[in-house]
Amino acid sequence: MSLQLPFLRVANDSTETGGDDLEICVRIEEFTDPACPWAYSAEPFRLALNWLYEGRIEWTVRMVVLSDTSEENAEKGFTPEKLSESYRKIAREHGMPIDTGLRPRVHASRPACLAVVAIRTHRDEVATRALLRSLRIRCFDGELLDAPETVDGAARDAGIEPAELRGWMDSDDVGGALEADMAAARRPMPAARILDHKLANWSGGRRYTCPSYEISRIKREVTISVPGFQPFAAYDTILANLVPGLERREPPSSVEELLLWARTPLATKEVAVVCDIEVDEARQELGHVATERHLGADGFWSLA
């Protein structure tokens, strides 16, 4: 069913927000991990928010770190077979492109998380998002997140020299920032604990699952915790109550307009959600103006 809602995009810099005259009204701390298929499946909603309130939201990406080592995953009983089965179910239910073939092992997410924090520390939100997106797509295309060549490739995609990124990743300040992210993810707000089924266990108690948001109104600060994967209506309702005066944009007038705005290849599901159309209609319209890079049962579209 169509969402019947207009949509938004994140304030990264003046080239993305359409100018410097827009006021940041909302701050969102996003607790996530490039290995999480739920966070990946929530990307259409994040893009929809970014279109709807372009220039009005400030985002901070925080890394949860779902696993430190591949051996840790094996000890917990995570196997390539279980991972593949989970990927098939999530891809079928939520529509994002995922290669569901067997991986040689269940990778750890810590190296990729450290890379994201390194970029966040030394570059801007644009570069951080570019690296995180590349890591996600590579992960769900079958690459191992703890393989150095995966992180190096994502760095190049984000316009960063891999050697420079590795130097940042080895620094104490980046390591400390990652530990701070992990600690924050493991201290969910009291309100989040009411939705305990949206949290996960760790050795010291409960933590946020991915993606979890802490959404704050900047003026007369109020913060609302939104733990775990949620339908778009949950985010939409919270923003409408936090800042009811915010003006919304209409959906894009065409899929071509959206791809020009995004400046990155988009999945069919992402295009459908932001344009407020059905997935089949999105694929048909995309076929007239864009080319597809196949991945799993779908793919990513770029303007021809």
VENZI-V492330 format. One record per residue. SS is DSSP state (alpha for helix, beta for strand, coil for the rest). PHI is phi in degrees with one decimal (999 if undefined). Layout:
# VENZI-V492330
SS	PHI
SS	PHI
This chain:
# VENZI-V492330
coil	999
coil	-66.7
coil	-70.9
coil	54.4
coil	-135.4
coil	-77.8
coil	-142.6
beta	-140.6
coil	-138.8
coil	-78.3
coil	-79.8
coil	-105.8
coil	-157.4
alpha	-65.0
alpha	-71.8
alpha	-97.1
alpha	-94.5
coil	85.6
coil	140.7
coil	-97.3
coil	-89.5
coil	-82.1
coil	-97.7
coil	-71.3
coil	-110.0
beta	-133.0
beta	-116.9
beta	-122.1
beta	-92.5
beta	-106.0
beta	-90.7
beta	-151.7
coil	-158.9
coil	-64.8
coil	-87.5
coil	-84.4
alpha	-69.1
alpha	-71.9
alpha	-63.1
alpha	-61.9
alpha	-70.7
coil	-87.9
alpha	-58.5
alpha	-57.1
alpha	-71.2
alpha	-64.2
alpha	-63.4
alpha	-62.7
alpha	-60.8
alpha	-66.2
alpha	-70.4
alpha	-62.0
coil	-117.5
coil	-51.9
coil	85.5
coil	-110.0
beta	-118.4
beta	-109.0
beta	-107.8
beta	-127.2
beta	-88.7
beta	-118.5
beta	-92.6
coil	-83.0
coil	64.6
coil	-73.8
coil	-155.2
coil	-85.4
coil	-140.8
alpha	-64.9
alpha	-63.2
alpha	-61.1
alpha	-63.6
alpha	-63.6
alpha	-64.0
coil	-83.1
coil	89.0
coil	-78.0
coil	-122.0
alpha	-56.5
alpha	-65.5
alpha	-66.0
alpha	-63.0
alpha	-62.7
alpha	-63.0
alpha	-63.7
alpha	-61.4
alpha	-61.4
alpha	-65.5
alpha	-68.8
alpha	-62.0
alpha	-65.3
alpha	-82.5
alpha	-121.4
coil	84.0
coil	-82.5
coil	-69.6
coil	-140.0
coil	-77.0
coil	-95.6
coil	-66.1
coil	-68.5
coil	-85.7
coil	-65.5
coil	-163.3
coil	-90.7
coil	-75.6
coil	-93.0
coil	-100.4
alpha	-57.5
alpha	-58.2
alpha	-67.1
alpha	-62.3
alpha	-62.4
alpha	-63.7
alpha	-63.3
alpha	-65.1
alpha	-62.1
alpha	-66.7
alpha	-60.4
alpha	-74.0
alpha	-107.6
coil	-128.9
coil	-106.8
alpha	-63.4
alpha	-61.2
alpha	-65.4
alpha	-62.0
alpha	-64.2
alpha	-63.3
alpha	-66.4
alpha	-60.9
alpha	-64.9
alpha	-63.2
alpha	-60.8
alpha	-61.5
alpha	-64.1
alpha	-62.6
alpha	-58.9
alpha	-85.4
coil	-99.6
coil	107.6
coil	-77.7
coil	-94.6
coil	-67.3
coil	-94.0
coil	-86.8
alpha	-55.2
alpha	-67.5
alpha	-68.5
alpha	-65.5
alpha	-61.4
alpha	-64.5
alpha	-65.5
alpha	-61.1
alpha	-62.3
alpha	-58.9
coil	-88.1
coil	78.9
coil	-115.8
coil	-69.2
alpha	-54.4
alpha	-64.0
alpha	-65.4
alpha	-62.4
alpha	-61.5
alpha	-62.8
alpha	-63.3
alpha	-63.5
coil	-84.2
coil	-81.6
alpha	-66.1
alpha	-66.9
alpha	-70.4
alpha	-59.9
alpha	-66.4
alpha	-66.4
alpha	-65.3
alpha	-62.0
alpha	-65.6
alpha	-59.2
alpha	-61.3
alpha	-64.4
alpha	-65.1
alpha	-64.9
coil	-98.3
coil	-128.1
coil	-61.0
coil	-60.0
alpha	-52.6
alpha	-63.1
alpha	-65.4
alpha	-69.4
alpha	-65.1
alpha	-95.1
alpha	-61.3
alpha	-67.7
alpha	-94.0
beta	-107.7
beta	-133.2
beta	-80.5
beta	-142.1
coil	-61.7
coil	-103.9
beta	144.1
beta	-118.4
beta	-138.3
beta	-66.1
coil	-93.1
coil	-108.9
coil	-88.0
beta	-119.5
beta	-116.6
beta	-113.7
beta	-103.2
beta	-120.4
beta	-81.2
coil	-73.4
coil	-79.1
coil	48.6
coil	-52.4
beta	-134.7
beta	-120.9
beta	-120.2
beta	-90.6
beta	-124.7
coil	-79.7
coil	75.2
coil	-62.7
coil	-133.2
coil	-68.3
alpha	-57.4
alpha	-59.1
alpha	-64.6
alpha	-65.7
alpha	-62.0
alpha	-67.0
alpha	-63.2
alpha	-64.7
alpha	-63.2
alpha	-81.9
alpha	-69.7
coil	-134.1
coil	-64.9
coil	-86.5
coil	-66.0
coil	-82.6
coil	-101.9
coil	-85.0
coil	-75.7
coil	-59.4
coil	-56.3
coil	-76.0
coil	-159.6
alpha	-67.1
alpha	-64.3
alpha	-59.8
alpha	-65.3
alpha	-65.4
alpha	-63.7
alpha	-68.8
alpha	-69.0
coil	57.0
coil	-154.9
coil	-59.5
beta	-121.1
beta	-74.0
alpha	-56.7
alpha	-63.3
alpha	-63.6
alpha	-63.7
alpha	-62.2
alpha	-66.8
alpha	-68.8
alpha	-81.3
coil	61.3
coil	-133.1
coil	-74.5
alpha	-61.0
alpha	-62.2
alpha	-66.7
alpha	-61.4
alpha	-61.6
alpha	-63.7
alpha	-67.9
alpha	-63.2
alpha	-60.7
alpha	-83.1
alpha	-127.5
beta	-135.0
beta	-114.0
beta	-111.3
beta	-98.2
beta	-66.3
beta	-153.1
coil	60.1
coil	-93.2
beta	-143.5
beta	167.5
beta	-118.1
beta	-105.4
beta	-128.4
beta	-60.7
coil	-65.1
